[in-house]
Amino acid sequence: MTQAVTGPDWSAWQESWDRQQEWYLPDREERFRVMLDMVEACVGPEARILDLACGTGSISARLLERFPRASSTGVDLDPALLTIARGTFAGDSRVEFVTADLKDPNWTRKLPHDSYDAVLTATALHWLHSGPLRTLYGQLAGLVREGGVLMNADGMPDESTPRINAAERALRHARMDRAKAGGALDWSEWWQLAAADPVLAGPTAERFAIYGEHADGDTPSAAWHARTLREAGFAEARPVWCSPSDAMVLALK
């Protein structure tokens, strides 16, 4: 009798990615909850979403669990994370994924829709320097419909409070050290596992050829993001959530 061949356990890869990200971002789920609260408040539960720099589809997964009649377009350049995303959502007509480089001035032409109710992104745009990010915000202003929103959750430190920042960082890193001693995976270790997986090995090699170990972007303040989004064409913009180290800015078209 031949044994059935099974494919990768995409749910296990999703869980592993979430745990690795939470090692760095213990408030990650709280950010997602507030993000979806504001989706519901501003554009409703049947929204068409652009999941920007979507990675494994973390935002899309939470969006569709909470709002089953929503739909999502995930955009990323990372072939390994997109492999996990496409495997996870295979057969789900509410989700589609697009491979695109956000630094390409023509990347929006690859999208299946001309406008979206909301653009959502988290822990991703710090890969861009301020100049390209300003350009990207201008492009996104053209994609968000009138009355629609953009939300960006990321590290947005306030450089005017260096002692507060140092105290928070020391506590956070002490907790990370304890979690690491308990077996938590960091970024490099997670990618080592992906590189050893028969299905993800090729896409992971492609990913490092594109990005290297990590891109060298900027982390401007929440005030900079809000101001730049207004300059890009959004009517209102301000932080709607923050932790001691991160923030989420919402811009309303």
Buried (B, 14 or more C-beta within 10 A) or exposed (E): EEEEEEEBEBEEBBEBBBBBBBBBBBBBEBBBBBBBEBBEEBBEEEBBBBBBBBBBBBBBBBBBEBBEEBBBBBBBBBBBBBBBBBBBBEEEEBBBBBBBEBEEEEBBEEBEEEBBBBBBBBBBBBBBBBEBBBBBBBBBBEBBBEEBBBBBBBBBBBEEEEEEBEEBEEEBEEEBEEBBEEEBBBEEEBBEBBBEBEBBEBBBEBBEEEEEEEEEBBBBBBBBBBBBBBEBBBEEBBBBBBBBBBBBBBBBB
